Amino acid sequence: MTISALLIAVFICIQPAIAADTVTDVRIWPSPDSTRVVLDMSGSAKYSYFTLKNPERLVIDLQDTKLSKNLNKLDIDSKLLKKVRKSTPKKKGDVRLVLDLTKSIKPVIFDLPPAGPYGDRLVIDLIDTKTKVAKSEKKVGSNRDVVIAIDAGHGGEDPGSIGPSGKYEKHITLSVAKKIAALINKQKGMKAFLTRTGDYSMDLHARTRAADRAGADLFISVHADAFTSPGPSGASVWLQSTTRATTEVGRIFEDQERQSEVLAGVAQSIQEAGASNDQYLKYAFIDMRMEHSRDQGYYVAKEVLSELQHITKLHQHKPQSMSLGVLKSPNYPSILVETGFISNPKEEKLLTNAWQQNRLAKSIVQAVKKYFDRYPPDGTYYAMKKKSTIKHRVRRGESLSLVAQNYNVSISSIKTANNLKSDTIRVGQLLSIPQ
Ligand SMILES: [Zn+2]
């Protein structure tokens, strides 16, 4: 008998003794339209489940399992789940859990292998499919607000990266995102939308869909970077890779529902072109939108980097691109901001500091304002503001300070409005004079 065969034999012998699994903890993550219940297990769960009506219940049977968590101490703050309790199992040695629900819900149950700070888990997603989808707020009106979707990375079960002193990325991203949103909502002509408002998990698709429904004009995903060694530091800004963008165009084209949503705005043009069934033309329209949004994303990314450089070290000075699941809507420019490295002890401290979080938020909002000043979406307050900006053609003998004096505005505001790097202006140059 070889050594490995012997090991296998030993393993088989001891198998029955270690078979009993234990539920060590039960965690509940409510979000506005779903609730996730996580059972922390000592090993991978062997389970089955069924639902019961009047009242609505979900029953989960865990084979060869013990329960070491006191279910009376669970903190349940969910619109869908009333109670988690134990019931008599069908078989001795099993655990039967009953989840008392507030309405009929189709559960999604799956197990997860150990990852990060967690061991084996059994995840029960209770999703309220009847939640009314918020209708797009972006509509007519000549000077509507621009809508900026702020996406706090990770959340709930997914802590993101973890710093050397144990700080979670998901907490940093949420507080920075909330600060950005609060600042945006103080600006005239802007409105923020948070994809995630609390500590719960949310898949990437749900994030972009929520932003789509909110009528976003811009999508900013907030993250903190990590590396295997503590050295790397600094912020960076990311865009979708061209390859992934092309893949996403293909996916939208294949998905009738999403295709018609994306084409909603151009449907008339397609009809006018007498090509409502022209698949090639439809594909081209989606592709054009994606490309346009990606181009615009590049401008936003550049503005964000040029603001961030004043308040933090930059890890990358130019916008970077990579295949990113969360940046995939063709409807608006999307960027991902890595606010710094949580794996770097100094930056971990900085990123969890409210003062630095405020500075990050201010810089990002400043960049967003500059971007919309230059590229206002039609029908927005920003578009109206840009139209009403006075234009001045530089005459012989005029200096920047003279122009500023004549219009009673500051030199720096003219420089910002025209993206001037120096005080030099030339005869015949057309300047926008901000008001
Ligand atoms: Zn992240």
Boltz pocket constraint, residues with backbone or C-beta under 6 A from the ligand:
constraints:
  - pocket:
      binder: B
      contacts: [[A, 153], [A, 154], [A, 160], [A, 161], [A, 169], [A, 222], [A, 223], [A, 224]]
      max_distance: 6.0
